[in-house]
Amino acid sequence: MKIKEPYSTVLYIVLGVLLAFGINQGLALALSTDLPIVAVESKSMLPTFDQGDVLFLQGQPSYEIGDIIVFTPTPGATPVVHRIIIINPDGTYQTKGDANRSQLPFEKEIHIEQIHGKVVLIAPYLGWVKIGITQYIVPNILALAGIVVFLYLMIIGIRKVWRS
């Protein structure tokens, strides 16, 4: 039995999403972190990382001065990639972006629970796809326009089938 074209397209999309999810979960398990891959979204770590680089993280039981970590300052916030510059007496960490002149207020007391992991591998520029989708309005508008056109064509197709 031959699978009809629209169904096979949907099947490939679903399989692609499941594969991406599976790879992410496999990496999370192997690297001991809830967030194994992140894209650098700002220029605060220049020249170490460029905006758009993809970073692979590995969870650690503790971190040292000089480690580059990814942490979430507050629940729901965008993860931040910065270098540890001080370990406080209470065991919390202080960080700063390599390109920043000074620390930001939320960087002075980072608890281990906020840290997703230490950067262990860099894939240059692969993160631009994610950044383009999430940060830039023009691609989002184009994607929305594409969805509207697709839905419009689907409705026209359904009407033609219904009328015949």
C-alpha positions as CSV (number, residue, x, y, z in Angstrom):
1,M,0.0,0.0,0.0
2,K,1.4,3.4,-1.0
3,I,1.2,6.2,1.6
4,K,-0.4,9.3,0.3
5,E,1.8,12.4,-0.1
6,P,0.4,14.6,2.7
7,Y,0.5,11.7,5.2
8,S,4.1,10.9,4.3
9,T,5.1,14.5,4.7
10,V,3.4,14.7,8.2
11,L,5.0,11.3,9.1
12,Y,8.5,12.7,8.2
13,I,8.0,15.8,10.2
14,V,6.8,13.8,13.2
15,L,9.7,11.4,12.9
16,G,12.2,14.4,12.6
17,V,10.8,16.0,15.8
18,L,10.9,12.6,17.6
19,L,14.5,12.0,16.4
20,A,15.6,15.5,17.6
21,F,13.9,15.0,21.0
22,G,15.5,11.6,21.3
23,I,19.0,12.9,20.5
24,N,18.6,15.8,23.0
25,Q,17.4,13.4,25.7
26,G,20.2,10.9,25.0
27,L,22.8,13.8,25.2
28,A,21.2,15.0,28.4
29,L,21.6,11.5,30.0
30,A,25.2,11.0,28.7
31,L,26.3,14.5,29.7
32,S,24.5,14.6,33.1
33,T,22.6,17.8,32.4
34,D,19.1,18.9,31.7
35,L,20.3,21.3,28.9
36,P,23.0,19.6,26.8
37,I,23.0,22.0,23.9
38,V,22.6,25.8,23.8
39,A,23.1,28.5,21.2
40,V,25.1,31.6,22.1
41,E,22.6,34.5,21.7
42,S,24.6,37.5,22.7
43,K,28.1,38.9,22.3
44,S,29.0,39.0,26.0
45,M,31.6,36.1,25.6
46,L,33.5,37.5,22.6
47,P,36.2,36.6,21.6
48,T,35.8,33.2,23.3
49,F,32.4,32.5,21.7
50,D,30.7,34.2,18.8
51,Q,27.0,34.9,18.7
52,G,25.5,31.8,17.0
53,D,28.0,29.2,18.2
54,V,26.4,26.0,19.6
55,L,27.8,24.9,22.9
56,F,27.7,21.4,24.4
57,L,27.4,21.2,28.2
58,Q,28.4,18.6,30.8
59,G,27.0,18.7,34.3
60,Q,29.6,18.7,37.1
61,P,29.4,18.2,40.9
62,S,31.3,21.4,41.4
63,Y,33.0,24.1,39.2
64,E,36.2,26.1,39.3
65,I,37.3,29.6,38.7
66,G,37.8,29.9,34.9
67,D,35.1,27.4,34.0
68,I,32.6,28.6,31.4
69,I,29.2,27.7,32.6
70,V,25.6,28.0,31.5
71,F,23.1,29.0,34.2
72,T,19.6,30.3,34.5
73,P,19.4,33.5,36.6
74,T,15.7,33.1,37.5
75,P,13.2,30.4,36.7
76,G,12.0,30.8,33.1
77,A,14.8,33.2,32.1
78,T,17.0,32.7,29.1
79,P,20.1,30.7,30.1
80,V,23.3,32.8,30.4
81,V,26.8,31.7,29.2
82,H,29.6,33.3,31.4
83,R,32.9,32.5,33.0
84,I,33.3,31.9,36.7
85,I,35.5,34.6,38.3
86,I,34.9,34.1,42.0
87,I,33.7,31.3,44.3
88,N,32.0,32.9,47.3
89,P,32.7,31.6,50.9
90,D,29.1,30.1,50.9
91,G,29.9,28.0,47.8
92,T,27.9,30.1,45.4
93,Y,29.6,31.4,42.2
94,Q,30.2,34.8,40.6
95,T,30.5,35.1,36.8
96,K,31.1,37.7,34.1
97,G,31.0,37.7,30.4
98,D,34.4,38.0,28.8
99,A,33.3,41.0,26.8
100,N,31.5,42.7,29.6
101,R,33.2,45.6,31.5
102,S,31.6,44.6,34.8
103,Q,29.3,42.0,36.4
104,L,25.5,42.1,36.1
105,P,23.6,42.1,39.4
106,F,22.3,38.5,38.9
107,E,25.9,37.2,38.5
108,K,27.0,37.7,42.1
109,E,25.3,34.7,43.8
110,I,24.7,31.8,41.5
111,H,23.7,28.6,43.2
112,I,24.8,25.2,41.9
113,E,21.1,24.4,41.2
114,Q,21.0,27.2,38.7
115,I,23.9,25.8,36.7
116,H,23.1,23.5,33.7
117,G,26.7,22.6,33.1
118,K,30.2,23.5,31.9
119,V,31.0,24.1,28.2
120,V,32.9,21.1,26.9
121,L,32.5,21.5,23.1
122,I,31.8,24.3,20.6
123,A,30.2,24.0,17.1
124,P,30.7,27.4,15.5
125,Y,27.8,29.2,14.0
126,L,25.3,26.3,14.0
127,G,23.1,28.2,16.4
128,W,22.0,30.9,13.9
129,V,19.1,28.7,12.9
130,K,17.7,28.8,16.5
131,I,18.5,32.5,16.9
132,G,16.9,33.4,13.6
133,I,13.7,31.5,14.6
134,T,13.5,32.9,18.1
135,Q,14.9,36.4,18.0
136,Y,14.4,38.0,14.6
137,I,11.0,39.3,13.6
138,V,11.4,39.0,9.8
139,P,11.9,35.2,9.7
140,N,8.9,34.9,12.1
141,I,6.7,37.0,9.9
142,L,7.8,35.0,6.9
143,A,7.1,31.8,8.7
144,L,3.7,33.0,9.7
145,A,2.9,34.2,6.2
146,G,4.0,30.7,4.9
147,I,1.7,29.0,7.4
148,V,-1.2,31.3,6.4
149,V,-0.7,30.5,2.7
150,F,-0.4,26.8,3.4
151,L,-3.7,26.8,5.5
152,Y,-5.4,28.9,2.8
153,L,-4.4,26.4,0.1
154,M,-5.5,23.5,2.3
155,I,-8.9,25.1,2.8
156,I,-9.3,25.6,-1.0
157,G,-8.3,22.0,-1.6
158,I,-10.8,20.7,1.0
159,R,-13.6,22.9,-0.6
160,K,-12.8,21.5,-4.0
161,V,-13.0,17.9,-2.7
162,W,-16.2,18.7,-0.8
163,R,-17.9,20.1,-3.9
164,S,-17.0,17.2,-6.1
